[in-house]
């Protein structure tokens, strides 16, 4: 399996009231599309074999959010994708932390 079903279910529950939500398998993981736009995803970091989130936060809060526990630049293809972050387990294992990241992703999604 390329991603954690447990983490997917945790994210899915939090997105239940976010709007029209679709799930698409892509980039080796599962991406949640909200209102037909990429919002948040779940996959496995191949280097560490750990779960991680892919969160779309936009370019404005990007630098500030890089300083948040567990977050780092998303460099999926070797090139940094500004506006997107990878979140490692220490940044989402606690429910409050996962709530924070889902909220950031949904808030940005509403601006698109």
GIKA-V16755 format. One record per residue. RES is the residue in three letters. PHI is phi in whole degrees, 0 to 359 (999 if undefined). NEAR is the number of other ideal C-beta (glycine too) atoms within 8 Angstrom. Layout:
# GIKA-V16755
res:RES phi:PHI near:NEAR
res:RES phi:PHI near:NEAR
This chain:
# GIKA-V16755
res:UNK phi:999 near:4
res:UNK phi:268 near:6
res:UNK phi:199 near:13
res:UNK phi:277 near:9
res:UNK phi:295 near:7
res:UNK phi:297 near:6
res:UNK phi:294 near:12
res:UNK phi:303 near:11
res:UNK phi:294 near:8
res:UNK phi:298 near:10
res:UNK phi:291 near:14
res:UNK phi:305 near:11
res:UNK phi:300 near:7
res:UNK phi:287 near:10
res:UNK phi:266 near:14
res:UNK phi:301 near:7
res:UNK phi:247 near:3
res:UNK phi:277 near:10
res:UNK phi:131 near:6
res:UNK phi:287 near:6
res:UNK phi:246 near:11
res:UNK phi:236 near:7
res:UNK phi:242 near:9
res:UNK phi:228 near:7
res:UNK phi:279 near:6
res:UNK phi:198 near:7
res:UNK phi:54 near:8
res:UNK phi:77 near:7
res:UNK phi:215 near:13
res:UNK phi:239 near:11
res:UNK phi:253 near:14
res:UNK phi:264 near:13
res:UNK phi:261 near:12
res:UNK phi:243 near:14
res:UNK phi:52 near:8
res:UNK phi:70 near:6
res:UNK phi:233 near:8
res:UNK phi:302 near:6
res:UNK phi:236 near:14
res:UNK phi:206 near:14
res:UNK phi:218 near:13
res:UNK phi:230 near:14
res:UNK phi:206 near:13
res:UNK phi:244 near:12
res:UNK phi:285 near:11
res:UNK phi:295 near:5
res:UNK phi:286 near:4
res:UNK phi:252 near:6
res:UNK phi:60 near:6
res:UNK phi:252 near:8
res:UNK phi:297 near:11
res:UNK phi:205 near:12
res:UNK phi:259 near:14
res:UNK phi:244 near:17
res:UNK phi:240 near:14
res:UNK phi:266 near:12
res:UNK phi:244 near:12
res:UNK phi:87 near:9
res:UNK phi:277 near:5
res:UNK phi:293 near:4
res:UNK phi:272 near:9
res:UNK phi:305 near:12
res:UNK phi:298 near:6
res:UNK phi:296 near:7
res:UNK phi:289 near:11
res:UNK phi:298 near:10
res:UNK phi:271 near:6
res:UNK phi:274 near:9
res:UNK phi:312 near:6
res:UNK phi:86 near:11
res:UNK phi:269 near:13
res:UNK phi:204 near:9
res:UNK phi:298 near:8
res:UNK phi:272 near:10
res:UNK phi:234 near:9
res:UNK phi:306 near:7
res:UNK phi:255 near:5
res:UNK phi:95 near:4
res:UNK phi:247 near:5
res:UNK phi:294 near:6
res:UNK phi:257 near:10
res:UNK phi:299 near:6
res:UNK phi:97 near:8
res:UNK phi:237 near:10
res:UNK phi:232 near:13
res:UNK phi:267 near:14
res:UNK phi:238 near:13
res:UNK phi:277 near:13
res:UNK phi:309 near:9
res:UNK phi:296 near:7
res:UNK phi:265 near:13
res:UNK phi:218 near:13
res:UNK phi:300 near:7
res:UNK phi:285 near:6
res:UNK phi:302 near:6
res:UNK phi:298 near:6
res:UNK phi:292 near:12
res:UNK phi:296 near:13
res:UNK phi:305 near:9
res:UNK phi:303 near:9
res:UNK phi:290 near:14
res:UNK phi:295 near:12
res:UNK phi:299 near:8
res:UNK phi:299 near:12
res:UNK phi:295 near:14
res:UNK phi:292 near:12
res:UNK phi:301 near:8
res:UNK phi:293 near:13
res:UNK phi:303 near:14
res:UNK phi:295 near:6
res:UNK phi:279 near:6
res:UNK phi:281 near:6
